[in-house]
Amino acid sequence: MKPGKVARSAALLVCVLAAGIVPAGAQTRPMPGPSDAHARHGHELFLQNGCYLCHGTVGQGGVGPAIGVDVLPFVAISNYVRAPSGEMPPFSTRVLSDTDLQDIYAYLISLPQPQAPDSIPLLPKVDVAGAH
């Protein structure tokens, strides 16, 4: 994705978050816990709908952005999936129901976050503050 499109996409997400926009007629239910059947179903949907082709099998990114690390709020993801401003095709409720999208979200939030680099013993410790 071109830098200008990335900036526009980020700006759109900020606006969506600030406005708290929820798609009309969206069904909501409490977000399931990480070990929930909804997360397992969301993983199946993530693969079946081809999300992994751009976002990687565990949301690590690739052609598309990483979406499994520091997962955005559901409202932001839902709005972007329904009306993306970048290269991603839109997924209408006829293609991906609100319930299925919530299950994909449950999968994304169930993914473990990567370790902090300074917690990995094999990586050298670099004193960034003292470096010149």
Backbone as a chain_set.jsonl record, in Angstrom:
{"seq": "MKPGKVARSAALLVCVLAAGIVPAGAQTRPMPGPSDAHARHGHELFLQNGCYLCHGTVGQGGVGPAIGVDVLPFVAISNYVRAPSGEMPPFSTRVLSDTDLQDIYAYLISLPQPQAPDSIPLLPKVDVAGAH", "coords": {"N": [[0.848, -1.162, 0.0], [0.511, 2.235, -0.753], [2.287, 5.02, 0.788], [0.643, 7.359, 1.118], [-1.935, 6.284, 1.025], [-1.885, 4.682, 3.271], [-1.71, 6.602, 5.293], [-4.166, 7.918, 4.895], [-5.901, 5.798, 5.479], [-5.29, 5.351, 8.166], [-6.106, 7.799, 9.218], [-8.833, 7.664, 8.717], [-9.547, 5.55, 10.419], [-9.021, 6.727, 12.899], [-10.946, 8.758, 12.906], [-13.286, 7.208, 12.836], [-13.07, 5.868, 15.279], [-13.176, 8.04, 17.046], [-15.707, 9.037, 16.541], [-17.277, 6.917, 17.276], [-18.82, 5.274, 15.675], [-21.244, 2.896, 14.773], [-22.138, 0.25, 12.669], [-25.272, 0.458, 10.957], [-27.947, -1.446, 12.133], [-26.291, -3.367, 13.18], [-25.592, -6.342, 14.852], [-24.924, -6.926, 18.189], [-22.957, -8.518, 20.67], [-21.575, -9.62, 23.759], [-18.019, -9.578, 23.691], [-16.345, -12.596, 23.135], [-14.336, -14.685, 25.339], [-10.772, -15.497, 25.043], [-10.454, -18.327, 24.815], [-12.754, -19.226, 23.827], [-15.378, -20.744, 21.857], [-16.155, -19.049, 19.853], [-13.865, -17.696, 19.053], [-12.431, -19.784, 17.901], [-14.129, -20.392, 15.759], [-13.946, -17.95, 14.469], [-11.28, -18.04, 13.614], [-11.44, -20.055, 11.685], [-13.132, -18.735, 9.859], [-11.484, -16.565, 9.207], [-9.55, -17.826, 7.719], [-11.121, -19.082, 5.688], [-12.316, -16.892, 4.393], [-10.199, -15.687, 3.222], [-8.662, -13.773, 4.547], [-6.173, -14.204, 5.598], [-4.465, -14.154, 3.422], [-3.541, -11.582, 2.914], [-3.107, -10.509, 5.453], [-1.641, -12.353, 6.87], [-1.359, -15.588, 8.496], [-1.688, -15.477, 11.237], [-2.43, -12.888, 11.676], [-0.159, -11.327, 11.434], [0.613, -9.663, 9.437], [1.6, -8.745, 6.085], [1.204, -8.433, 2.818], [-0.891, -6.819, 3.464], [-1.672, -4.799, 6.396], [-0.442, -5.587, 9.742], [-2.737, -7.06, 11.806], [-3.183, -8.476, 14.052], [-1.757, -7.676, 16.193], [-1.773, -5.48, 18.875], [-4.642, -5.032, 18.642], [-7.193, -3.222, 17.089], [-10.157, -1.486, 18.323], [-13.364, -3.162, 18.113], [-15.396, -1.729, 16.741], [-13.963, 0.002, 15.031], [-12.601, -1.814, 13.369], [-14.769, -3.169, 12.222], [-16.113, -1.087, 10.816], [-14.111, -0.451, 8.965], [-13.797, -2.871, 7.561], [-16.26, -3.065, 6.324], [-16.348, -0.756, 4.711], [-13.723, -0.126, 3.32], [-10.892, 2.075, 2.863], [-8.618, 1.681, 1.523], [-6.678, -0.663, -0.322], [-8.031, -2.986, 0.23], [-10.779, -5.166, -0.426], [-14.307, -4.429, 0.004], [-16.284, -6.009, 2.547], [-19.405, -6.857, 2.617], [-22.425, -7.216, 4.622], [-23.771, -9.256, 3.453], [-21.801, -10.888, 2.503], [-20.162, -11.348, 4.711], [-21.375, -11.842, 7.749], [-22.437, -9.764, 10.547], [-22.201, -11.15, 12.937], [-20.373, -13.169, 12.245], [-18.18, -11.539, 11.688], [-17.718, -10.553, 14.253], [-16.85, -12.915, 15.406], [-14.447, -13.31, 14.023], [-13.1, -11.127, 15.026], [-12.978, -11.951, 17.701], [-11.185, -14.041, 17.379], [-8.878, -12.597, 16.599], [-8.349, -11.043, 18.924], [-7.73, -13.08, 20.595], [-5.228, -13.911, 20.003], [-1.843, -14.359, 21.011], [0.191, -11.679, 22.169], [3.215, -10.396, 20.738], [6.48, -11.024, 22.184], [8.285, -8.612, 24.099], [11.158, -7.133, 22.684], [13.377, -6.793, 24.451], [12.998, -8.808, 26.251], [13.83, -11.143, 25.182], [16.292, -13.44, 25.452], [18.381, -14.064, 23.61], [18.764, -11.888, 21.98], [20.856, -9.072, 21.532], [21.491, -6.71, 24.12], [20.862, -3.349, 23.831], [21.867, -0.153, 24.608], [20.03, 2.332, 24.018], [19.63, 4.967, 24.841], [22.178, 5.768, 25.678], [23.665, 5.604, 23.377], [25.517, 7.116, 20.726]], "CA": [[0.0, 0.0, 0.0], [1.304, 3.459, -0.856], [2.281, 5.792, 2.034], [-0.516, 8.251, 1.202], [-3.113, 5.482, 1.335], [-1.75, 4.261, 4.666], [-2.055, 7.767, 6.108], [-5.614, 8.13, 4.791], [-6.55, 4.707, 6.203], [-5.109, 5.622, 9.595], [-6.954, 8.944, 9.557], [-10.207, 7.166, 8.736], [-9.747, 4.782, 11.645], [-9.08, 7.667, 14.016], [-12.262, 9.405, 12.841], [-14.285, 6.214, 13.204], [-12.967, 5.659, 16.725], [-13.62, 9.247, 17.738], [-17.151, 9.183, 16.369], [-17.971, 5.778, 17.875], [-19.812, 4.849, 14.695], [-21.57, 1.474, 14.72], [-22.93, 0.029, 11.464], [-26.711, 0.374, 11.163], [-28.453, -2.806, 12.227], [-25.258, -4.3, 13.645], [-25.916, -7.142, 16.018], [-23.79, -6.936, 19.11], [-22.98, -9.433, 21.797], [-20.303, -9.453, 24.464], [-16.884, -10.215, 23.039], [-16.007, -13.836, 23.82], [-12.985, -14.852, 25.87], [-9.826, -16.065, 24.089], [-10.56, -19.769, 24.605], [-14.135, -19.428, 23.447], [-15.678, -21.341, 20.55], [-16.264, -17.974, 18.866], [-12.516, -17.442, 18.538], [-12.1, -20.903, 16.988], [-14.916, -20.186, 14.545], [-13.353, -16.783, 13.818], [-10.066, -18.49, 12.928], [-11.91, -20.743, 10.473], [-13.627, -17.698, 8.945], [-10.313, -15.791, 8.796], [-8.92, -18.611, 6.655], [-12.088, -19.301, 4.609], [-12.585, -15.65, 3.669], [-8.959, -15.224, 2.608], [-8.028, -12.679, 5.293], [-4.764, -14.572, 5.809], [-3.665, -13.894, 2.222], [-2.912, -10.262, 3.042], [-2.788, -10.179, 6.839], [-0.888, -13.439, 7.495], [-2.212, -16.593, 9.144], [-1.968, -15.07, 12.617], [-2.581, -11.435, 11.708], [1.162, -10.696, 11.557], [0.83, -8.747, 8.319], [2.216, -9.223, 4.85], [0.819, -7.409, 1.845], [-1.733, -5.929, 4.257], [-1.092, -4.482, 7.714], [-0.575, -6.508, 10.871], [-3.989, -6.756, 12.518], [-3.254, -9.323, 15.232], [-0.936, -7.065, 17.243], [-2.449, -4.249, 19.303], [-5.889, -5.078, 17.876], [-8.057, -2.044, 17.202], [-11.499, -1.786, 18.824], [-14.241, -3.82, 17.147], [-16.11, -0.747, 15.908], [-13.045, 0.479, 13.993], [-12.372, -2.902, 12.41], [-16.033, -3.404, 11.525], [-16.328, -0.018, 9.841], [-13.127, -0.543, 7.884], [-14.098, -4.069, 6.766], [-17.459, -2.786, 5.518], [-16.091, 0.328, 3.752], [-12.294, 0.193, 3.392], [-10.444, 3.194, 2.021], [-7.373, 1.28, 0.865], [-6.704, -1.694, -1.359], [-8.853, -4.118, 0.651], [-12.161, -5.129, -0.935], [-15.303, -4.352, 1.086], [-17.009, -7.225, 2.89], [-20.746, -6.465, 3.05], [-23.049, -8.184, 5.526], [-24.185, -10.412, 2.648], [-20.613, -11.723, 2.352], [-19.663, -11.656, 6.048], [-22.366, -11.305, 8.693], [-21.901, -9.073, 11.725], [-21.856, -12.187, 13.912], [-19.119, -13.776, 11.788], [-17.124, -10.546, 11.87], [-17.417, -10.564, 15.682], [-16.056, -14.116, 15.676], [-13.088, -13.025, 13.525], [-12.523, -10.227, 16.028], [-12.655, -12.789, 18.862], [-9.941, -14.735, 17.029], [-7.76, -11.649, 16.624], [-8.001, -10.668, 20.291], [-7.247, -14.267, 21.306], [-3.837, -14.172, 19.62], [-0.874, -13.825, 21.969], [0.978, -10.538, 21.709], [4.635, -10.76, 20.659], [7.334, -10.664, 23.306], [9.089, -7.392, 23.978], [12.508, -7.529, 22.271], [14.335, -6.868, 25.552], [12.745, -10.001, 27.052], [14.36, -12.298, 24.458], [17.689, -13.523, 25.89], [19.36, -14.176, 22.524], [18.982, -10.6, 21.338], [21.792, -8.229, 22.305], [20.916, -5.558, 24.814], [21.431, -2.114, 23.298], [21.531, 1.03, 25.389], [19.663, 3.341, 23.025], [19.797, 6.302, 25.433], [23.598, 6.097, 25.774], [24.316, 5.505, 22.067], [25.693, 8.39, 20.017]], "C": [[0.897, 1.23, 0.0], [1.207, 4.261, 0.436], [1.07, 6.707, 2.19], [-1.782, 7.504, 1.567], [-3.078, 5.006, 2.778], [-2.168, 5.402, 5.582], [-3.557, 8.025, 6.084], [-6.374, 7.052, 5.564], [-6.458, 4.934, 7.699], [-6.011, 6.768, 10.033], [-8.416, 8.522, 9.632], [-10.48, 6.404, 10.025], [-9.837, 5.687, 12.863], [-10.444, 8.345, 14.053], [-13.364, 8.451, 13.29], [-14.271, 5.993, 14.711], [-13.517, 6.848, 17.49], [-15.137, 9.393, 17.678], [-17.926, 8.062, 17.037], [-19.05, 5.231, 16.971], [-20.003, 3.335, 14.748], [-22.43, 1.266, 13.484], [-24.411, -0.123, 11.798], [-27.136, -1.086, 11.181], [-27.435, -3.826, 12.717], [-25.738, -5.031, 14.888], [-24.697, -7.13, 16.922], [-24.021, -7.978, 20.189], [-21.665, -9.234, 22.517], [-19.191, -10.192, 23.729], [-16.492, -11.461, 23.824], [-14.579, -13.837, 24.349], [-12.104, -15.58, 24.863], [-9.98, -17.558, 23.836], [-11.952, -20.177, 24.131], [-14.275, -20.059, 22.06], [-15.794, -20.271, 19.466], [-14.906, -17.658, 18.245], [-12.096, -18.551, 17.572], [-12.857, -20.75, 15.672], [-14.362, -18.995, 13.756], [-12.086, -17.144, 13.067], [-10.429, -19.204, 11.625], [-12.367, -19.722, 9.426], [-12.484, -16.866, 8.379], [-9.615, -16.504, 7.636], [-9.859, -18.756, 5.455], [-12.322, -18.06, 3.762], [-11.332, -15.024, 3.061], [-8.279, -14.076, 3.318], [-6.522, -12.925, 5.43], [-3.886, -14.257, 4.604], [-2.926, -12.563, 2.305], [-2.394, -10.001, 4.452], [-1.988, -11.264, 7.559], [-1.799, -14.364, 8.286], [-2.521, -16.281, 10.597], [-1.998, -13.551, 12.738], [-1.282, -10.676, 11.796], [1.462, -9.716, 10.435], [1.552, -9.427, 7.183], [2.002, -8.134, 3.83], [-0.05, -6.358, 2.541], [-1.109, -5.697, 5.626], [-1.26, -5.615, 8.722], [-1.831, -6.109, 11.638], [-4.146, -7.593, 13.784], [-2.431, -8.794, 16.391], [-1.59, -5.727, 17.59], [-3.752, -4.063, 18.519], [-6.725, -3.836, 18.157], [-9.405, -2.436, 17.804], [-12.388, -2.35, 17.708], [-14.917, -2.829, 16.204], [-15.226, -0.267, 14.754], [-12.813, -0.587, 12.93], [-13.627, -3.136, 11.585], [-16.28, -2.346, 10.454], [-15.354, -0.112, 8.671], [-13.404, -1.742, 6.982], [-15.281, -3.799, 5.835], [-17.203, -1.729, 4.433], [-14.622, 0.738, 3.814], [-11.923, 1.344, 2.47], [-9.167, 2.842, 1.27], [-7.613, 0.243, -0.207], [-7.644, -2.857, -1.026], [-10.251, -4.023, 0.053], [-13.143, -5.036, 0.227], [-15.959, -5.721, 1.305], [-18.366, -6.799, 3.449], [-21.301, -7.53, 3.994], [-23.574, -9.393, 4.754], [-23.031, -11.383, 2.459], [-20.141, -12.224, 3.714], [-20.61, -11.016, 7.062], [-21.673, -10.59, 9.851], [-21.451, -10.083, 12.781], [-20.54, -12.859, 13.528], [-17.948, -12.811, 11.955], [-16.738, -10.453, 13.351], [-16.58, -11.788, 16.059], [-14.622, -13.952, 15.169], [-12.378, -12.105, 14.517], [-12.123, -11.013, 17.278], [-11.367, -13.568, 18.602], [-8.751, -13.79, 17.145], [-7.363, -11.284, 18.051], [-7.507, -11.86, 21.104], [-5.775, -14.548, 21.024], [-2.886, -13.601, 20.671], [-0.107, -12.66, 21.355], [2.447, -10.945, 21.672], [5.395, -10.309, 21.903], [8.022, -9.336, 23.037], [10.508, -7.815, 23.621], [13.487, -7.664, 23.426], [14.097, -8.072, 26.469], [13.264, -11.277, 26.385], [15.855, -12.389, 24.738], [18.718, -13.545, 24.758], [19.642, -12.851, 21.82], [19.929, -9.753, 22.18], [21.049, -7.065, 22.943], [21.631, -4.303, 24.325], [20.958, -0.958, 24.149], [21.285, 2.171, 24.391], [19.904, 4.754, 23.569], [21.244, 6.719, 25.462], [24.327, 6.069, 24.445], [24.414, 6.886, 21.414], [25.92, 8.127, 18.558]], "O": [[1.925, 1.257, 0.677], [0.184, 4.21, 1.119], [0.525, 6.82, 3.288], [-2.612, 8.01, 2.322], [-4.115, 4.932, 3.437], [-2.903, 5.187, 6.545], [-4.158, 8.315, 7.119], [-7.371, 7.344, 6.225], [-7.434, 4.735, 8.423], [-6.614, 6.711, 11.105], [-9.152, 8.973, 10.51], [-11.522, 6.59, 10.652], [-10.641, 5.442, 13.763], [-11.034, 8.49, 15.124], [-14.266, 8.838, 14.033], [-15.323, 5.936, 15.347], [-14.242, 6.682, 18.47], [-15.77, 9.818, 18.645], [-19.109, 8.225, 17.337], [-20.088, 4.772, 17.448], [-19.029, 2.584, 14.766], [-23.369, 2.031, 13.261], [-24.768, -0.753, 12.794], [-26.719, -1.868, 10.327], [-27.695, -5.028, 12.672], [-26.224, -4.424, 15.843], [-23.569, -7.307, 16.462], [-25.158, -8.269, 20.562], [-20.719, -8.717, 21.924], [-19.395, -11.29, 23.211], [-16.323, -11.398, 25.042], [-13.725, -13.09, 23.872], [-12.611, -16.21, 23.936], [-9.666, -18.021, 22.74], [-12.263, -21.366, 24.054], [-13.398, -19.919, 21.207], [-15.557, -20.552, 18.291], [-14.814, -17.386, 17.048], [-11.476, -18.28, 16.543], [-12.292, -20.953, 14.597], [-14.315, -19.027, 12.526], [-11.837, -16.607, 11.988], [-9.799, -18.982, 10.59], [-12.027, -19.837, 8.248], [-12.505, -16.5, 7.203], [-9.15, -15.865, 6.692], [-9.429, -18.569, 4.317], [-12.506, -18.16, 2.549], [-11.399, -13.954, 2.457], [-7.388, -13.451, 2.742], [-5.713, -11.998, 5.386], [-2.673, -14.106, 4.754], [-1.803, -12.443, 1.815], [-1.365, -9.35, 4.629], [-1.685, -11.113, 8.743], [-2.888, -13.967, 8.699], [-3.515, -16.769, 11.136], [-1.636, -12.995, 13.775], [-1.273, -9.509, 12.187], [2.47, -9.01, 10.485], [2.048, -10.546, 7.316], [2.549, -7.038, 3.954], [0.042, -5.166, 2.247], [-0.116, -6.338, 5.971], [-2.116, -6.486, 8.563], [-1.971, -4.964, 12.067], [-5.128, -7.441, 14.511], [-2.409, -9.401, 17.462], [-1.919, -4.94, 16.703], [-3.935, -3.063, 17.823], [-6.935, -3.453, 19.308], [-9.757, -3.616, 17.793], [-12.194, -2.058, 16.528], [-14.998, -3.071, 15.0], [-15.697, -0.145, 13.623], [-12.827, -0.296, 11.734], [-13.545, -3.286, 10.365], [-16.616, -2.674, 9.316], [-15.73, 0.12, 7.522], [-13.261, -1.642, 5.764], [-15.295, -4.256, 4.692], [-17.785, -1.806, 3.351], [-14.301, 1.821, 4.303], [-12.553, 1.56, 1.434], [-8.688, 3.637, 0.461], [-8.624, 0.27, -0.909], [-8.01, -3.628, -1.913], [-10.847, -2.946, 0.021], [-12.848, -5.513, 1.323], [-16.158, -6.485, 0.361], [-18.468, -6.424, 4.617], [-20.72, -8.605, 4.146], [-23.8, -10.448, 5.346], [-23.255, -12.579, 2.274], [-19.765, -13.388, 3.855], [-20.639, -9.794, 7.211], [-20.483, -10.787, 10.099], [-20.432, -9.883, 13.441], [-19.687, -13.093, 14.384], [-16.848, -13.225, 12.321], [-15.561, -10.292, 13.672], [-15.708, -11.708, 16.925], [-13.682, -14.408, 15.82], [-11.196, -12.288, 14.809], [-11.059, -10.775, 17.851], [-10.549, -13.735, 19.507], [-7.727, -14.148, 17.728], [-6.174, -11.22, 18.363], [-6.932, -11.684, 22.178], [-5.145, -15.335, 21.731], [-3.094, -12.493, 21.165], [0.201, -12.665, 20.163], [2.882, -11.756, 22.49], [5.012, -9.354, 22.578], [8.302, -8.985, 21.891], [11.02, -8.773, 24.202], [14.344, -8.548, 23.403], [14.9, -8.333, 27.365], [13.154, -12.365, 26.951], [16.615, -11.518, 24.314], [19.839, -13.075, 24.953], [20.658, -12.716, 21.137], [19.816, -9.723, 23.406], [20.106, -6.516, 22.373], [22.857, -4.208, 24.396], [19.758, -0.809, 24.382], [22.211, 2.872, 23.983], [20.336, 5.637, 22.828], [21.541, 7.901, 25.29], [25.491, 6.465, 24.376], [23.509, 7.711, 21.537], [26.091, 9.067, 17.781]]}, "num_chains": 1, "name": "protein.A"}
